Amino acid sequence: MSDALLPAGFEALEPFLGRWDGETGMARMAARSTATMAEIRAFYDVAIEHAEAALAYLDRFELDALPEDAARLLRIMLGLVQASMAIEIHGQARAPGAPWPSGVTIVQGLQPFG
């Protein structure tokens, strides 16, 4: 068993672990909602370059049987989804007019990465 945080070839994403690889969708939304646009952009620029390779790598595994380094890679790609909303859609960390923290709490998302 490897002690690598992410699979080989994805080391450039390691500085973003701990913020963008939250265990739940709510955690990843909180990462986006509390980040500055500079932080979001820094993550987005690195992650988007690795997205296609990451998805190809992850496609080798069954979702419920991912090794931990691959599960972490999947979670950081799910974090990219959140960052992309800020960069590509809203132009800011949160949707215009959306308060943070919001009054909505998602208690269970799609498993195992909800």
N, C-alpha and C positions, 0 to 999 in steps of 0.2 A: 504494500500500500504506500502511495506517495504522500509526502507532506506538502506537495505543491498546492498553493491556494487556488490556482486556475490551471487548466490544461496547458501544455506546452504550446507556445505561439501566441498566448493571450496575456503575457506578462505586462504589456502596456496598460491593461485594465486594472491591475492590482492597486494602484494608488486610489482608485475609486471605490474599492471594497470598504464596507463599513457604513457607507452612506447610500449608495445606489443599488445594493443587492439585498434590500430588506426582505424579510421572510414572508411578508404579506403585501397585498396590493395597497393597503392603507399605509404601511411603512414606506413603500416606494412613492406614494402620492405625497406623503409628508416630506420626503427628501426633496421632491420638486418644489413643493409649496413653501419650504423654508430656505431654499437655496437662492443665492443671487444669480442673476443672469450670467455673470462671468463664470460662476461655478458650473452652472448648467451647460454653458457653451463649451467649457473645457472638457467636461465629461462627454458631451454629445460628439464633439469633433473626433475624439479618440475612439469612442464606442461605435460610431457609425462606420468607421473604416474597417472595423473587425466584425461587423454584424453578419455579413454574408458567410464568412468563414466560420463564425460561431454557430450559425444555424445549421450549416453543413456538418459541423462536428457533432452538434447535439442530435442531429437526425440519426446518428448511429445507435442511439440508446432508446429503450422504452422509457417513457416518462416516469413511471414509478420505480425504475431501477437505475437511476442516474448515480454514478459515483459522486462523491461530495464535491470534487473540483468541478465536475460538469454541472451539478446542481447550482453551484455558485455562479458559474458562467451563465446559466439560464436565468437566474435571478437578476444578474447585472444587465442582461439583454431586456428583461422586463422593466428594469430601471430606465433603459434607453427609451422604451415606449413612453414613459412619463416625461423624460427630458425632451423627446421629440415634440410633444404637445406644446411645451413652452417655446421651443425654437421655431417649429414649423407652423403652428396654428395661432397661439396667443400672443407671441412676442413679449411675454412676461411670464413669471413663474406660475401665476394662477390665472384662471379665466377671468376676463374683465368683470368686475363687480362681484366676484366670488370671495366671500369672507374666509379668513383662515384664523383659527381653526373653524371648520364648518360645523354645522349642527348635525351632519350626517356621519355616522360611523358604520362602516361595513364590518360586521362581526365575523363573517365567513365568506371567503371568495371561493373560486374554483380551486379545488385541491389537486395536487399537493402544494401549489405555489400561489394560492389565493391570498 
